[in-house]
Amino acid sequence: MKKDRIKISLLNDVKLNTKVCVMGWVRNKRQSKNVSFISLNDGSSIKSLQVVLDMQIFGLHLTDRIHTGCSLKVNGNLVESQGKNQNYELVANEVILLGESDPDKYPIQPKKHSFEFLREVAHLRPRTNTFSSIFRIRHAIIFSIHKFFNERGFVNIHTPIITSSDAEGAGEMFKVTALDLDNIKNSKVDYSKDFFSKEVNLTVSGQLNAELGALALSEVYTFGPTFRAENSNTSRHLAEFWMIEPEMAFYNIDDNMDLAEELLKYVIKYILNNCVDDLEFLQDREINEEKSLPQILRNDMPLIERLKIISDNSFERISYTEAYNILKNSKPNKKGKFKFKVEEWGIDLQSEHERFLVEKHFKKPVIVVDYPKKIKAFYMRLNDDENTVSAMDILFPSVGEIIGGSQREERLSILKQRMKEMDLSEKDLSWYLDTRKFGTVVHSGFGLGLERLIQFITGIKNIKDVIPFPRTPGNCNF
């Protein structure tokens, strides 16, 4: 008999008194003298299916071998449930134990586990309700992003993971080598003898390569892994994460901001419409978790309501200078509450500053535009004041910066001037400069960190818990 998925085949299209076949893992078991109730989940839904075993038919020789973590194949009849917690249940007429589980050693028991513990067993944590919900939502977010760009005629391109470009100092990089490091005796490595005959790294951004695609195909986007070798073990940083980086020819900074806001709203609306069960579960989980916290640390509104406010309202747009003035004159700054005091114009905004603007001052997402050139990359278009560039950051509650982008500098002479100011080699980036020599156009782009977006949508506090296998300093397990 063909296998039925619990969500797609049963819960969404219930046909009572029909024969079905399900396969999954045991979440829990309750047993009495006459009957055994098994909660079976196949990962397709937060909802498990209750399987009823008549002890006169199956007996202890089978049911005593069934424990949390076991995998089963069950054939039976789907009937209306007599219990209180579910509408339907499966009365089994055949049960095949596919894989046993030692009840004394299986780490994911049906009880509350801390996130810290579950990171230690990340290979098994998707079997919990919390992580199965997170990873289903992660999939839906990824799908909706591709759907958004496809509907608008964008071309998805793959940019290199191994690169000789340092993406203008976007972060510390992981070196890639085929050399036998154990046998290198000199302190200086001769990369001319390496596989690529030069020093190469794992990419920190696909942007520069995506620009090349945009200046031929008009509208492109990348969606791939990026790597930062920063020794930062915070709740907002990973060494390996995923980035969405669209690049658009003939877009100015305003077009860029419009597209970025449209993308974020589109994704959130898609999740609200298609992941109701998982969102409701995560919302209830968050409410229960926050009961033990002081009121000041609790969210002002439930998860789903927070998402609806984002999707239904326009983002606030302000200049960096306006943001600086708001922060400088704010009570937290005057009373010394900020860890990084706001004094001189031109400082790089910290997470505490970003969250103040979003959560306290405007109480909505904020787009900050026109940053000081000295804190931004060389490729960002120089404004007429020659002190700022057409750069924009989108700031969200809880996570701070979620998107960073700019209008790119299309004028060859100014681009060369900015590279000289920042001591960047024209020779190394000659391929990049060629796009300004041959048919240059106004163009823009941005980068969206997937994991930070997932953090916001799921309400999960630590970025390590929204990626299946987190890579952080000192941690590269599984």
Phi, psi and omega per residue, in radians:
M1 nan 2.427 -3.141
K2 -1.164 2.442 -3.136
K3 -1.245 2.373 3.046
D4 -1.752 2.361 3.028
R5 -1.442 2.409 -3.017
I6 -1.053 -0.758 -3.117
K7 -1.322 -0.964 -2.974
I8 -1.219 -0.784 -3.000
S9 -1.544 -0.513 -2.990
L10 -1.933 -1.028 -3.032
L11 -1.227 -0.515 -3.114
N12 -1.576 -0.312 -3.085
D13 -2.521 1.245 -3.000
V14 -1.327 2.171 3.025
K15 -2.189 1.790 -3.042
L16 -1.174 2.679 3.084
N17 1.041 0.630 3.054
T18 -2.006 2.666 3.114
K19 -1.433 2.303 3.139
V20 -2.356 2.834 3.068
C21 -2.260 2.124 3.121
V22 -2.159 2.645 3.064
M23 -2.342 2.423 -3.131
G24 -3.101 -2.860 -3.087
W25 -2.025 2.511 -3.104
V26 -1.333 2.152 3.060
R27 -1.569 -0.610 -3.076
N28 -2.843 2.779 3.088
K29 -2.487 2.355 3.001
R30 -2.140 2.345 -3.032
Q31 -2.381 2.408 3.027
S32 -2.208 -2.997 -3.097
K33 -1.118 -0.658 -3.000
N34 -1.799 -0.387 -3.021
V35 -2.589 2.648 3.056
S36 -2.162 2.279 3.120
F37 -1.890 2.169 -3.115
I38 -2.074 2.258 3.046
S39 -1.608 1.962 -3.040
L40 -1.964 2.316 -3.113
N41 -2.329 2.342 3.131
D42 -1.932 0.176 3.088
G43 1.512 -0.121 -3.100
S44 -1.388 -0.268 -3.083
S45 -2.699 2.728 3.014
I46 -1.146 -0.412 -3.094
K47 -1.506 2.263 3.055
S48 -1.595 2.845 3.105
L49 -1.838 2.260 3.084
Q50 -1.406 2.172 3.101
V51 -1.864 2.262 -3.093
V52 -1.858 2.152 3.122
L53 -1.971 2.118 3.044
D54 -1.327 2.081 -3.060
M55 -1.142 -0.449 3.105
Q56 -1.195 -0.472 3.135
I57 -1.511 -0.781 -2.988
F58 -1.722 -0.681 3.056
G59 1.304 2.978 -3.072
L60 -1.231 -0.420 -3.103
H61 -1.055 -0.452 3.075
L62 -1.736 -0.901 -3.007
T63 -1.113 -0.518 3.113
D64 -1.240 -0.237 3.099
R65 -1.645 -0.117 -3.113
I66 -1.653 2.063 -3.137
H67 -2.350 2.948 3.044
T68 -0.948 2.271 -3.131
G69 1.762 -0.289 3.093
C70 -1.158 2.729 3.026
S71 -1.957 2.407 -3.049
L72 -2.304 2.675 2.857
K73 -2.028 2.219 -3.078
V74 -2.241 2.209 2.958
N75 -1.858 2.425 -3.140
G76 -3.137 -2.905 -3.111
N77 -1.936 2.318 3.102
L78 -1.487 2.118 -3.076
V79 -2.289 2.903 3.051
E80 -1.216 2.354 -3.062
S81 -1.421 2.521 3.054
Q82 -1.580 -0.166 -3.115
G83 -1.442 3.073 -3.050
K84 -1.630 -0.416 -2.958
N85 -1.696 -0.013 3.123
Q86 -2.658 2.687 3.136
N87 -1.536 -0.484 -3.061
Y88 -2.322 2.714 3.068
E89 -2.593 2.828 -3.103
L90 -1.913 2.035 3.072
V91 -1.524 1.982 -3.000
A92 -1.374 2.420 2.947
N93 -2.056 -0.162 3.026
E94 -2.633 2.267 3.105
V95 -2.254 2.178 3.103
I96 -2.025 2.128 3.108
L97 -1.410 1.876 -3.069
L98 -1.411 -0.704 -3.116
G99 -2.643 2.232 -3.101
E100 -1.476 2.914 3.130
S101 -2.488 2.234 3.131
D102 -1.271 2.002 -3.071
P103 -1.115 -0.400 -3.130
D104 -1.494 -0.297 -3.073
K105 -1.984 -0.351 -3.107
Y106 -1.162 2.082 -2.972
P107 -1.350 -0.366 -3.054
I108 -1.688 1.302 3.116
Q109 -1.380 2.756 -3.115
P110 -1.275 1.243 3.096
K111 -2.677 3.054 -3.131
K112 -1.308 2.293 3.079
H113 -2.121 2.557 3.094
S114 -1.313 2.695 3.071
F115 -1.079 -0.638 -3.132
E116 -1.066 -0.780 3.114
F117 -1.127 -0.746 -3.077
L118 -1.165 -0.458 3.048
R119 -1.153 -0.492 3.121
E120 -1.269 -0.371 3.107
V121 -2.155 0.839 -3.051
A122 -1.081 -0.363 3.116
H123 -1.264 -0.296 -3.134
L124 -2.001 -0.240 -3.022
R125 -1.139 -0.381 3.051
P126 -1.070 -0.242 3.124
R127 -1.392 -0.157 3.080
T128 -1.426 2.745 3.121
N129 -1.063 -0.755 -3.090
T130 -1.074 -0.857 -3.056
F131 -1.350 -0.519 3.051
S132 -1.136 -0.653 3.080
S133 -1.135 -0.801 -3.133
I134 -1.035 -0.775 -3.050
F135 -1.345 -0.478 2.999
R136 -1.198 -0.714 3.097
I137 -1.161 -0.684 3.079
R138 -0.978 -0.817 3.110
H139 -1.041 -0.792 -3.102
A140 -1.118 -0.644 3.087
I141 -1.111 -0.811 3.131
I142 -1.046 -0.806 3.140
F143 -1.073 -0.757 -3.091
S144 -1.161 -0.575 3.105
I145 -1.154 -0.817 3.080
H146 -1.070 -0.696 3.140
K147 -1.100 -0.757 3.133
F148 -1.006 -0.886 -3.084
F149 -1.239 -0.645 3.132
N150 -1.106 -0.708 3.141
E151 -1.126 -0.382 -3.109
R152 -1.807 0.179 3.032
G153 1.408 0.238 3.100
F154 -1.258 2.651 3.093
V155 -1.857 2.188 3.096
N156 -1.428 2.175 3.110
I157 -2.143 2.629 3.121
H158 -1.740 2.085 3.108
T159 -1.731 2.763 -3.003
P160 -1.093 2.476 2.980
I161 -1.533 -0.630 3.028
I162 -1.678 2.200 -3.025
T163 -2.516 2.669 3.037
S164 -1.700 -0.032 3.115
S165 -1.619 2.464 3.115
D166 -1.669 0.175 3.128
A167 0.873 0.700 3.014
E168 0.986 0.748 3.049
G169 1.295 0.571 3.139
A170 -1.235 -0.206 3.105
G171 2.867 2.878 3.077
E172 -1.102 2.518 -3.001
M173 -2.024 2.641 3.022
F174 -1.514 2.210 3.116
K175 -1.372 2.533 3.086
V176 -2.044 2.227 -3.120
T177 -2.583 2.639 3.009
A178 -1.880 0.096 3.139
L179 -1.236 2.643 3.063
D180 -1.428 1.595 -3.018
L181 -1.125 -0.483 -3.129
D182 -1.146 -0.427 -3.069
N183 -1.870 0.191 3.082
I184 -1.493 2.007 -3.046
K185 -1.643 -0.496 -3.125
N186 -1.383 2.617 -3.137
S187 -1.227 -0.482 -3.138
K188 -1.767 2.205 -3.108
V189 -1.425 2.340 3.090
D190 -1.615 1.659 -3.076
Y191 -1.288 -0.206 3.086
S192 -1.147 -0.331 3.112
K193 -1.673 0.053 -3.133
D194 -1.445 3.076 -3.041
F195 -0.986 -0.783 -3.096
F196 -1.690 0.090 -3.136
S197 1.090 0.318 3.088
K198 -2.783 2.986 3.095
E199 -1.368 2.223 3.134
V200 -2.303 2.841 -3.030
N201 -2.469 2.943 2.915
L202 -1.351 2.452 -3.007
T203 -1.187 2.528 2.982
V204 -1.775 -0.167 -3.142
S205 -2.963 2.515 3.055
G206 -1.690 0.156 -2.971
Q207 -1.041 -0.877 -3.043
L208 -1.060 -0.684 3.101
N209 -1.235 -0.613 3.115
A210 -1.135 -0.605 3.080
E211 -1.018 -0.685 3.131
L212 -1.065 -0.683 3.120
G213 -1.179 -0.721 -3.123
A214 -1.114 -0.584 -3.097
L215 -1.470 0.430 2.984
A216 -2.501 -0.654 -3.064
L217 -1.870 0.014 3.091
S218 1.329 -1.011 -3.086
E219 -2.348 2.016 -3.094
V220 -2.332 2.922 2.993
Y221 -2.645 2.600 3.034
T222 -1.911 2.705 3.079
F223 -2.581 1.697 -3.053
G224 -2.739 3.067 3.137
P225 -1.332 2.535 3.036
T226 -2.314 2.796 -2.948
F227 -2.374 2.326 3.092
R228 -2.289 2.137 -3.112
A229 -1.615 0.827 3.126
E230 -1.589 2.347 -3.131
N231 -1.419 1.177 -3.085
S232 -2.201 2.066 -3.071
N233 -2.007 0.903 -3.111
T234 -1.682 3.113 3.129
S235 -1.356 -0.010 -3.073
R236 -2.085 0.028 -3.019
H237 -2.204 2.468 3.013
L238 -2.294 2.723 3.054
A239 -1.459 -0.446 3.095
E240 -2.292 2.166 -3.111
F241 -2.645 3.088 -3.042
W242 -2.008 2.418 -3.104
M243 -2.195 2.478 2.986
I244 -1.892 2.126 -3.042
E245 -2.323 1.628 3.054
P246 -1.445 2.570 3.044
E247 -2.335 2.317 -3.002
M248 -2.295 2.117 3.019
A249 -1.272 2.567 3.091
F250 1.215 0.305 3.051
Y251 -1.820 2.259 2.981
N252 -1.618 -3.053 -3.055
I253 -1.104 -0.613 3.127
D254 -1.188 -0.717 3.069
D255 -1.061 -0.681 -3.129
N256 -1.095 -0.826 3.123
M257 -1.107 -0.693 3.133
D258 -1.065 -0.789 -3.111
L259 -1.156 -0.738 -3.123
A260 -1.092 -0.776 3.114
E261 -1.127 -0.726 3.127
E262 -1.077 -0.717 3.141
L263 -1.089 -0.858 -3.097
L264 -1.072 -0.747 3.128
K265 -1.152 -0.700 -3.136
Y266 -1.063 -0.829 -3.105
V267 -1.106 -0.794 -3.121
I268 -1.113 -0.716 3.099
K269 -1.113 -0.662 3.125
Y270 -1.095 -0.752 -3.139
I271 -1.168 -0.720 3.105
L272 -1.056 -0.599 -3.102
N273 -1.493 -0.408 -2.969
N274 -2.100 -0.102 -3.096
C275 -2.260 0.732 -3.016
V276 -1.056 -0.859 -3.082
D277 -1.053 -0.779 -3.119
D278 -1.199 -0.683 3.104
L279 -1.121 -0.742 3.133
E280 -1.111 -0.691 3.095
F281 -1.096 -0.827 -3.118
L282 -1.167 -0.587 3.084
Q283 -1.130 -0.808 3.118
D284 -1.103 -0.690 3.119
R285 -1.075 -0.774 -3.137
E286 -1.105 -0.757 -3.141
I287 -1.056 -0.776 3.130
N288 -1.154 -0.687 3.134
E289 -1.124 -0.650 -3.028
E290 -1.425 -0.149 3.131
K291 -1.053 -0.527 -3.106
S292 -1.532 -0.053 -3.101
L293 -1.641 2.689 3.003
P294 -1.054 2.638 -3.074
Q295 -0.962 -0.629 -3.086
I296 -1.140 -0.409 -3.115
L297 -1.663 -0.058 -3.136
R298 -1.511 2.699 3.052
N299 -1.217 2.512 -3.109
D300 -1.241 -0.430 -3.115
M301 -2.538 2.754 -3.131
P302 -1.092 2.796 -3.050
L303 -0.951 -0.903 -3.052
I304 -1.118 -0.657 3.102
E305 -1.142 -0.668 3.095
R306 -1.072 -0.714 -3.137
L307 -1.170 -0.701 -3.136
K308 -1.141 -0.645 3.113
I309 -1.110 -0.691 3.112
I310 -1.138 -0.804 -3.031
S311 -1.273 -0.406 -3.005
D312 -1.802 -0.044 -3.061
N313 -2.238 2.619 3.113
S314 -1.263 2.572 3.095
F315 -1.379 2.567 3.051
E316 -1.320 2.410 3.120
R317 -2.110 2.115 -3.133
I318 -2.396 2.769 3.067
S319 -1.415 2.830 3.053
Y320 -1.000 -0.716 -3.112
T321 -1.090 -0.720 3.077
E322 -1.100 -0.752 3.115
A323 -1.074 -0.764 3.128
Y324 -1.035 -0.789 -3.121
N325 -1.144 -0.694 3.095
I326 -1.076 -0.799 -3.104
L327 -1.198 -0.738 -3.117
K328 -1.075 -0.648 -3.082
N329 -1.646 0.104 -3.101
S330 -1.330 2.713 3.109
K331 -1.055 -0.781 3.124
P332 -1.007 -0.646 -3.136
N333 -1.262 -0.760 -3.119
K334 -1.160 -0.549 -3.116
K335 -1.640 0.120 3.092
G336 1.246 0.474 -3.115
K337 -1.435 -0.424 3.099
F338 -1.301 2.411 3.038
K339 -1.150 -0.660 3.103
F340 -1.911 1.815 -3.073
K341 -1.174 2.431 3.127
V342 -1.620 1.916 -3.098
E343 -2.165 -1.221 -3.053
E344 -1.612 2.454 3.032
W345 -1.073 2.366 3.119
G346 1.973 -0.095 3.114
I347 -1.203 2.687 3.039
D348 -1.427 2.193 -3.101
L349 -1.161 2.344 3.115
Q350 -1.640 2.958 -3.116
S351 -0.988 -0.691 -3.128
E352 -1.139 -0.579 3.103
H353 -1.239 -0.780 -3.140
E354 -1.057 -0.784 -3.100
R355 -1.217 -0.547 3.063
F356 -1.100 -0.801 -3.135
L357 -1.038 -0.739 -3.054
V358 -1.384 -0.857 -2.944
E359 -1.546 -0.508 -3.068
K360 -1.867 -0.799 -3.012
H361 -1.442 -0.995 -3.074
F362 -1.659 -0.438 -3.111
K363 0.986 0.708 3.093
K364 -2.922 2.888 3.084
P365 -1.030 2.560 -3.085
V366 -2.234 2.392 2.987
I367 -1.893 2.054 3.103
V368 -1.748 2.280 -3.046
V369 -2.276 2.794 3.095
D370 1.149 1.197 -3.130
Y371 -1.473 2.743 3.027
P372 -1.027 2.389 -3.065
K373 -1.133 -0.481 -3.051
K374 -1.212 -0.288 -3.139
I375 -1.899 0.166 -3.114
K376 -2.174 2.929 -3.021
A377 -1.293 2.821 -3.046
F378 -1.144 -0.462 -3.019
Y379 -1.464 -0.021 -3.125
M380 -1.443 2.384 -2.983
R381 -1.150 2.221 3.134
L382 -1.252 2.249 3.099
N383 -1.356 2.951 -3.082
D384 -1.115 -0.448 3.129
D385 -1.299 -0.188 3.118
E386 1.089 0.159 3.070
N387 -1.941 -0.344 -3.102
T388 -2.196 2.853 3.099
V389 -2.182 2.774 -3.114
S390 -1.400 1.174 3.121
A391 -1.916 2.603 3.112
M392 -2.427 2.500 3.011
D393 -2.174 2.409 3.026
I394 -1.782 2.189 -3.079
L395 -1.905 2.303 -3.119
F396 -2.040 2.724 3.006
P397 -1.025 2.617 3.042
S398 1.286 -0.820 -3.001
V399 -1.790 -0.218 -3.105
G400 1.301 -2.338 -3.105
E401 -1.128 2.226 3.127
I402 -2.073 -0.426 3.084
I403 -2.387 2.425 3.000
G404 -2.295 2.370 -3.116
G405 -2.846 -3.064 -3.127
S406 -2.931 2.884 2.813
Q407 -1.397 2.343 -3.074
R408 -1.477 2.635 3.131
E409 -1.333 1.921 -3.089
E410 -1.652 -0.166 -3.080
R411 -1.551 2.038 -3.011
L412 -1.002 -0.810 -3.064
S413 -1.116 -0.712 -3.133
I414 -1.261 -0.623 3.097
L415 -1.093 -0.762 3.096
K416 -1.100 -0.687 3.137
Q417 -1.098 -0.762 3.138
R418 -1.152 -0.655 3.090
M419 -1.127 -0.682 3.124
K420 -1.139 -0.730 3.125
E421 -1.051 -0.576 -3.066
M422 -1.772 0.204 3.057
D423 1.006 0.813 3.095
L424 -1.833 2.480 -3.058
S425 -1.390 2.152 3.043
E426 -1.141 -0.584 -3.129
K427 -1.114 -0.805 -3.107
D428 -1.147 -0.488 -3.114
L429 -1.959 0.500 -3.114
S430 -1.073 -0.649 3.119
W431 -1.095 -0.581 3.127
Y432 -1.286 -0.691 3.136
L433 -1.180 -0.494 3.140
D434 -1.004 -0.573 -3.129
T435 -1.185 -0.363 3.070
R436 -1.563 -0.305 3.117
K437 -1.467 -0.578 -2.994
F438 -2.078 1.641 3.043
G439 1.308 0.776 -3.123
T440 -1.146 2.590 3.108
V441 -2.524 2.789 2.978
V442 -1.062 2.323 3.093
H443 -2.703 2.789 -3.026
S444 -2.556 2.927 3.090
G445 -3.003 3.014 3.116
F446 -2.686 2.934 3.085
G447 -2.161 2.334 3.114
L448 -2.049 2.124 3.083
G449 -1.383 2.013 -3.065
L450 -1.028 -0.829 -3.046
E451 -1.135 -0.607 3.101
R452 -1.191 -0.631 3.078
L453 -1.135 -0.732 3.103
I454 -1.104 -0.722 3.076
Q455 -0.935 -0.850 -3.100
F456 -1.132 -0.789 -3.048
I457 -1.209 -0.585 -3.111
T458 -1.620 -0.264 -3.092
G459 1.353 0.192 -3.127
I460 -1.366 2.314 -2.983
K461 -1.351 -0.580 -3.027
N462 -1.942 2.260 -3.081
I463 -1.109 -0.384 3.117
K464 -1.145 -0.290 -3.052
D465 -1.777 0.176 3.095
V466 -2.078 0.152 3.066
I467 -2.216 2.432 -3.022
P468 -0.976 -0.813 -3.088
F469 -2.296 1.596 -3.048
P470 -1.166 2.439 3.056
R471 -1.979 1.999 -3.102
T472 -2.411 2.949 3.133
P473 -0.923 2.203 3.131
G474 1.363 0.114 -3.080
N475 -2.401 1.891 3.028
C476 -2.474 1.014 -3.128
N477 -1.535 2.888 3.087
F478 1.108 nan nan
